[in-house]
Amino acid sequence: MSTLFSIAWRSAWNRRFTLALTLLSIALSTCLLLGVERIRTELRQNFASSVSGTDLIVGSRTGSTQLLLYSVFRIGAATSNVSWKSVQALAEHKGVAWVVPLSLGDSHRGFPVLATTPDYFTRFRYGDRQPLVLSQGKPFSEIFEAVIGAEVASQLGYRLGEKITLAHGGGELEATAHADKPFTVVGVLARTGTPVDRTVHIGLGAMEAIHLDWAGGAPMPGVQIPADAVRKFDLTPKTVTAVLVGLKNRAAVFAVQRWVSGYPDEPLMAILPGVALDELWRVVGVGENALMLMSALVALVSLGGLVSVVLAGLNERRRELAVLRAVGAGLRHVLALLALEGGIVTLLGVLLGVLMTALGIALLSPWLQSQFGLALHLSEPTLNEWWLLGGLLLAGWLAGLLPGIRAYRLSLADGLSPRI
C-alpha cells in the first residue's frame, strides 16, 4: 500500500500544474459549502435569538406567530390592544419580575416607531442574552426625544440632534401627520442584527402626546394642541400593543401563562418567544435548503472537474499505466492507484478549503457584524460540517474509480506501442 501511495503521490506531483486547478476548484467548493452551512447555522441562531431573556410576550388573543411577528419583528398589526389596566395587573402578579410595554402603529419614512419605557434599553436582550448598547448618545428621557436603530441611522444618514417627524400608520409615503410635534434624535443603538436596527424608539408618553388632537385615526377638525402644551395633559397610555414579561422564577412560566389566558377583564394570551420562533422558522427557513442545494451543486461540478482532469490525462499516461500492467499490476492496483490520486487531490483541496473558510470568518466577521448584524464565530466544525467534509472526501475518492476502470480497459499493446 505504501508503494502505491508513493507512486500516486509522484504521479500527481508530476502533473501538479494541471491538478492544482482542480485542487483550487475543490477548495473553493469546500469553502462555499462550509461557508453556507456556517451562515445558515448562525442565521438560524440569530433568528432564534431575536429576543432573549424575555420569558413571555403578552398580547391580545390571536395566533402565536402573529403576536410574535408584530411585537418582535414589527410585521403586521394587532387585531386589538391590551388595556393599561391589564398591564398594571400583570406587573403586580407575584411571579412577574418586570414588564416592558410596547406600543406600535406609527412610522418614520417606512421604518416602524416603537413606543416603550426606558426600561426597554436595560431589560431587552438579543442573541446570547446580549443587552442593547448605545453607540452614540443616551436613552430618551424627555417627551419629544427618540432613539434610533443602526439601520435607520445608516440609511437616512441621521446623527445626534437630528429633527425627525413621525407619520401616522406604517406607509412608505411620509405624510406630515405629526409635523407639529417633531422629535430630536438623542441616541443611536449599536447594530444587533435584529428588528431593533430598523426601529425608531420613543416614550409611551410621547406616543400619547402626538395623538392628543387625534380621534379614530384622524386629526380632529379645528383642534390642534401645540408641542409645548402637551405636558398639561395626562399622558398615561390607555392601551398598548404588547408586553414583554420577565419572571422571578422561570419555573413559573406556565402558571403565569395560564393566568394570562384566564384573565377575566379581556381576552389575552401569553407566548413563549423561543417556541414561537421555532414555529416561525419552520415557515420562513425554507430558503436554507436552497442554499445547501446550490453549494452541493458547486461541489458536484468541482468533483466532476476532478474526474474530467484524470480522464483527460489518461491519454498522456498510456505508457505509464501499460508499464505498470506489464510488470504485473492488476485491476485492483490500477483502481487503487487512480483512486489514491483522486483522494490525495481531494484531501488537499478540502484542507485548503477549511483553511480558507477559517480565514474568511476571522477576517470578515467584524465587518459582517457591523454592516449586517450577522455574528460569525470561529469554532470547531459542527456535526453537519463534519458530514459535509466526509462526503467530499468520499466523493473525491470514488471519483478516481471511473478513470481507473477506463484505464484498465485500454489494451496493453495500445499503451506500449508508439503512436505516429
N, C-alpha and C positions, 0 to 999 in steps of 0.2 A: 504493500500500500504506500509506503514511503517513497518507493521508486516511482510509482505512478504520480504521486503528488509532486515529486521533483520534476518529472517530465512535463506535467501540466503547468507548473509554475514557469519553467523555462520557455515552454511554447507560448504561454500568454505574454511573457516578458518580451519575447521576440517580436510579437505583434502588438506591442504596448501602445503605439500611437493610435492604431485602429480601435483597440479595446478601450482606450482612455475616453473616447467619445461615448461609448456605451456605458462605461462606468459613471461618467458625469450624468448621463441621462437617468440612470438608476438612482444616483444620489439626489437628483432634483425631484424625482418622483417620490423617493422616500421622504425628503424634506416636505413635499407637498402633502403627502399622506399624514405624516406626524403633525404638521402644522395645522391642517384642517381638523384633525382629531383633537389637538390641544385647544384650538379656538372653540370647537364645538363643546368640549367639556367645560371650558371657562365661561362660555356664553350661557350654558345651562346653569352653572353655579351662580353667575351674576344675576341671571333671571330669577333664580330661586331665592336670591338674597336681595331682591329689590327693596324688601323691607325685612328687617330682623330686629330682634329684641322687643317686638310687639307681640303680645300673647293673643290678642283678639282684635278684630275690626268689627265695630258695631254700626249698623245702618238700618234703614227701613227694610221691611221684609221683601226680599226679591231673590234672585238667584245668587249663589255664592260667587260665581265667576263675574257676574255683572257688578256686584258690590266691590270686588277686588279691582275690576277694570277702572271704575270711576274714582275710587278712593286712593288707589296707589298709582295707576297708570294714566289717570286723567283722561280716560276714554269713555265717551258716553255720558249719560246723566242719570241721576237718581230719579226713581218714579215718585218718591216723596221724601221729605226731610225728617230729621229727628228733632223733636222739640227740646228747647233748652232745659225744661223741667226734667226730661228724661236723662239728659247729660248730667245734671246735678245729682239725680238719684243714682246713676251709675257710679259717679265719683264717690258717693257716700257708702257704696257697698263695702262690706267688711273685708272682702277678698281682693278689692281693687287698690293698687298702689298709686296709680296715676292715670289720668285721661288727657288726651290731646284732641280737641275737636277740630274738624276740618270743614271748611265751607267753600264750595266751588260754584261756578256759574259765570263769572266774568272772564275776560281775556285781554291780552295786550298784543296787538299785531300778530295774532294767531297763536300766541303762547298762553296756556291756561294760567289763571290767577287763583292762588290758594290763600284763603284767609284762615289764620290759625292763631295760636297764642305763642309767646316767646319760648314756652316750654318745648315747642316743636324742635328747636335747634339743639336742645340738650337730650331730649327723650328719643327722637327718631334715630334709628340705626339702619344701616345697609351693609351688604357684604357680610363679613365675619364680625358682626356687631361693631362696625366702624361708625363713629359719630360724624355728624356734619361738621365741616371745617370752613370757616370764612377765610377765603384767600385775600379779601380786602374788606375793610370797614367793620361794621358791627351789626348785631341784630336790630330790628326795628324797636323803637321804644315810644315814639310819638305816633299820632293817628295817621298822618299822611307820609309815612316812611315805608319803603319797600326794600326787600332783599331779593336779588335775582339769582337764578341759576347760572352755571358757567356757560351753557349753550346760548342762553338769552343774551348774556354779555358779549359772547363771541360773535354771534350772527348780527346783532344790532349795533355792536360797537359801543355799548354803554359803559360809562365809568361812574365813579362815585360822584354824587352831586347832580346827576342827570335828572331832568324833569320828565316824567312819563305820565301818560293819560290812559286810563283803563276804559274799556268798552263793555257794554252790557251784552252778555251772551258769548258764544265761542266762535264767532265767524272770523274769517281771514280779513274781511274789509273792516278797517278801523273807523267806525263812526265816532263822532265827538259826543258820545253818550254821557261821559262824566268829565268833560273838558273843564268844567268849573272847579273841579277838585283834583288838581294834579298831585302826583306823588314824587318824592325825592328818593333816589337810589342811595341807600346808606350802607349797603353790604353786597358783596358778591361771593357766592359759595364756590368752594373748590369743586372740581369735576368729580362726579361719583359714578357715572355710567348708568344712572337710574333716571326716572322721570323728573327727579328733583332738578336736574340740569336744565330742563325746559320749562321751569315754573317761575312765576313771579309771586313772591310771598308778601302778604300784608297782614295786618292785625284784624281780628274779628270785629273790633270796634270800627275800623276803617271801612270794612265791608258794609256795616250798618250805616255809617256816615254818608257814603256816596249814594245810598238808596233812600235817604230820608225824604226826598222830594219825588220819590217814585212810588207807583202803586200798580200792581198787576203786570209788572214787567215793562211799564212805560212811564215816562215822566208825567207828573200831574200838571195839567194846564194851569198856567198862571202862578205856579208855586216854584220858587227857587230859593234854596237855603244856601247861602254862601259858606265857603270853607271855614271862615273864622267864626262862624256861629254854631257849628255842629256840636261843640262841647257843651252847649246848653241843654242838649237832649240826652236821654238815656240811651247809650249805645250798646247795651247788653243785647246780644243776638236773641232772636225769637226761635230760630231753628238753625241747625247745621246739617251738612250733608252726611258726614260720617264721624266716627270717633275711634281713635287709636287707644287701646287699653293695655296697660301693663299691670300684672298681678303681683301680689305679695308672695304667692307661692304658686308655681306653675302646676302643681298637682290639683289645684282648684279650678283649672281651666274649664273642665266640663260642667262643674257645678255652676260657675258664673254663666257659661253658655246657656245652660238650661234656664237660669234665672232670667236672662235677657229674652229668651224665646217665650217665656211665660209672663213677661211684663204686662200688667193689666191695662195700663193707660194708653198704649199704642202698639201696633204690631212692629216688632223689631226682630232682628236676627244678628247673631254673632258668628263670625267665621274664624277659623284658624288660618293665618296667612300662608303657612307652609303647605297645608293640604290644598288650599285653593290654588296656589301657584303651581303645584304638581298637576292639578286638573287642567289648568290653563295651558301648561307646557305641552300636554298631550294633544292640544288643538293646534297651537302655533309652532310647535317644534318639528313639523314635518319636513321643513327645508333642510334640516341637518342631514337627513338621508340622501337628499340630492347632492349635498356637498361631498358626502362619503362616496357616492356613486361616481361623481366626476373625478375625484382623486384616484379611485380604483381604476378607472379607465385610463388615466395617465400612467399609472403603474403598469397596466397591461400593455400599453403601447411601448413602454420602455423595455419590458421583458421581450416583447416581440422584436424590438430592435436588437436585443442580445442574440436571439435565435437567427435573425437575418445576417448579423455580422459573422456568426460562426458558420452558417451555411455558405455565405459568400466566400469565406476563407477556405472552404474545403477544396476548391479548385487549386489554390496555391499550396495546399498541404497534401496533395495526392501522393507525392513521392514519400513524404514523411510517414503517412499512415500505411502506405504499401510496405515500406521497410519494416515497420512495427509488426505488420501481419506476417511478413516473410520470416521474421525471427520467432514466430510462434504466438503472437498476440491474438487472443480470441475475441469473440464478440463482447464478453463482459469487460475485457481490458480496454477495448476501444470506447465502449459506452462509458466506462468509469473515467477514462481519460478526459473525454469531452464534457462529461457531467461535472468533473472536478474543475475544469476550466471555467465552466459557467458558474459553478458555486463560488470560486475564488473571486471572479469579477463581481458577482452579486454581493458577496460579503463585503468586499472593499467599497462598493457603491453604497451599500446600506450603512456602513460605518461612517463614510463621508457624509451621507445624508443626515445621520443622527448628529454629527458634529455641526453641520450647517444649521440644523434646527435649534440646537442649544445656543449657538452664537446669535442666531436671529432673535430668539426670545430674550437673551441677555441685552442685546443692543436696542431692540425695538420696544421692549416692554415699557420703559419710561415714556416714550413718545406715544404709544398706544393708550397709555393711562391718561396722559394729559390731553390728547386730542379726541379720543373716542370713549374714554372711561372704561376701557377693557383692560383688566389686570391679568397679564400672563405671568405665571410663576415658573421659575426654573426648578424642576423637581424630577424625581425618579419617574421613569415611564409607568403609565397606568397599565392595568391588565389588558385593556383593549389595544394599547400601543405595543405591548409585547406580542400580542396575537398578530398584529399587522406586520411587525418585523419578522416574526417566524414565518408568516405566509409569504413574504417577499423572498426570504432565503430559500424556502422550499420550492417556490415557483422558479427561482433562478437556477436551482439545481436540476429541476425537471426540464427546464428549457434547453439544457445541453443534451438530453436524451434523443430528441428528434434529429439533430445533426449527427449524433452518434450512429443511429440506425441508418441514416443516409450514407454515412461514410463507410459502414461495413458492407453495404450493398454494392459499392464500387468494386470492380474486379481487380484482382491483384495485378494482372497483366497491364490493365489500364494505368495503374499507378506507377509501374516500373518502366514502361515503355515511354520514351520521349515523344512529345507531340511536335509535329512540324507545321 
